[in-house]
Amino acid sequence: MITASEHPVRFELNGERREVTVRANTRMIDLLRDGLGLTGTKEGCSVGVCGACSVLVDGQLMSACLLPAAFVDGTRVTTIEGVAPDERHLSPLQDAFIRHGGFQCGICTPGQIVAATALLQVHPHPTADQVKSWMMGNLCRCTGYYKIVASVLAAAATDTPTVPRQPVGLR
C-alpha cells in the first residue's frame, strides 16, 4: 500500500524500464545508489555545485543530489553506467579519459564524463573554450583540468563509436 508521502515512479534508466516507489523526500542520488545499487554516480558537495552527481534526464544535465526522485517519472535517465554502449565496450569519451589522463582519483570522473557526454551531444566538435565553459560546473581537485579538456577534445576528434574494453589486471 502506498502512503501519502510515497509516489510510484516509472522511468527509463540506462535503457531499461524501471518502476519504483519513492518517498517524497528521496533524492535521485539516493535512489540510484541506495535503492538501485548504481554507485557510479558520486555525491560530493550535496548542494549541486561540484558536478560529481551529474546525470542526464531526457538529455539534460542535472545534479542528482538536488533532484527529487519523484520528478523523473516518465523520463529517460542516463548515469555513468549507461554511457557505454554495453559491458564489453567503452564510449570514445571514456576511452579518451583513460588514454589522455582525464582522471586521477576517480571521484569526479563519472560526473565529468556524464557532463562531457551532454556537451558532445550539443556540440559534437567543440572548441577548447566551449569545453572549458561547459565543464566549469564539474570540480576536480586532482588534474588541473588540462587533461580533462584534452580528453574531451580527443573524444570529439574520433569517429569510433565504441572501443573494446581491455582486461583490467596487474602488469
Buried (B, 14 or more C-beta within 10 A) or exposed (E): EEEEEBBEBEBBBBEEEBEBBBBEEBBBBBBBBEBBEBEBBBBBEBEBBBBBBBBBBEEEBBBBBBBBBBBBBEBBBBBBBBBBEEEEBBBBBBBBBBBBBBBBEEBBBBBBBBBBBBBBEEEEEBEEEBBBEBBEBBBBEBBEBEBBBBBBBBBBEEEEEBBEBEEEEEE
